[in-house]
Amino acid sequence: MPETWNKKEREKKKQQIKKQKEERRLERKEKTKESKSLDSMLAYLDENGNLSDAPPDPRKKEKIKLEDIQIGIPKLEEREKQTSMHKGTVTSFNEGKGFGFIKDRATQQDIFFHVNGLSEPVKLQDKVSFEIEKTPKGLSAVNVKLLR
């Protein structure tokens, strides 16, 4: 039985598709060979801690002394030196319950205080100086004193 025109066309399309698939397969094979090189697998950290493909610039390298590296929590004496007096304004105070909040002038953060941390009585909108102490519930102001 002789082949019809339609059968020939379908056969040509099948051959074309097979050829295209084979070409794509070869391309993928070549790409995987290229991408498996050592340089393509390396990642570098830049001076900001971000990953990049390029190695870091040796001119931007900083020398760090071994003695300057501190592992762990600073000693108690060093931590006590870091405490400094903060200044702020009493934004709320409940005399009945014995607590209130101070808005830190530098950070604009509201910091809790209790009457036990007061050295003298305070009212709303009073300017005060205080120290910050970390508690299990968050930051707390202690040694609260009125500014005159």
C-alpha positions, 0 to 999 in steps of 0.5 A: 500500500503506497504512503499517503502525503499525510503519513509522510508529514507525520513521519517528518514531524516525528523525526524533527521532534526526535532530533530536537530532543536529542539536541536539547539532551546534548546541550544539557549534558554539556552544561552539566559538565561546565557547571561541575567545575570547582570554580562554579561550586565555590562561594565567598563571603564579602566584607558585609557577610553576604555570599558572592561568586567573586573572591574578596578583595585582599586590600579590604582585609582587616587585621584582628588581634587574637586578644581582641576576640572575646568568646562568652559573656563579659566578666561582671566588672566589665558589665558594671562599667558599661551601665550608664545613666539614661535620661527620660520623661515619666509618661505614665504612673499609677500610684495605686499599683506602684508602677509606671513607664519612662520614655528614654530620651535617646532611644524613645523606648518605653521602660517599665519602673516600679516604686521600689526603684525610685529614690524620690517620688515622681509625677507625670511629665517629670524629667528623670535620670535612671539606669536600665536593668534586664529582668526576666520580663524585659527592661526595667528602670532602677535608681530613678532620680528627679532631674532639677 
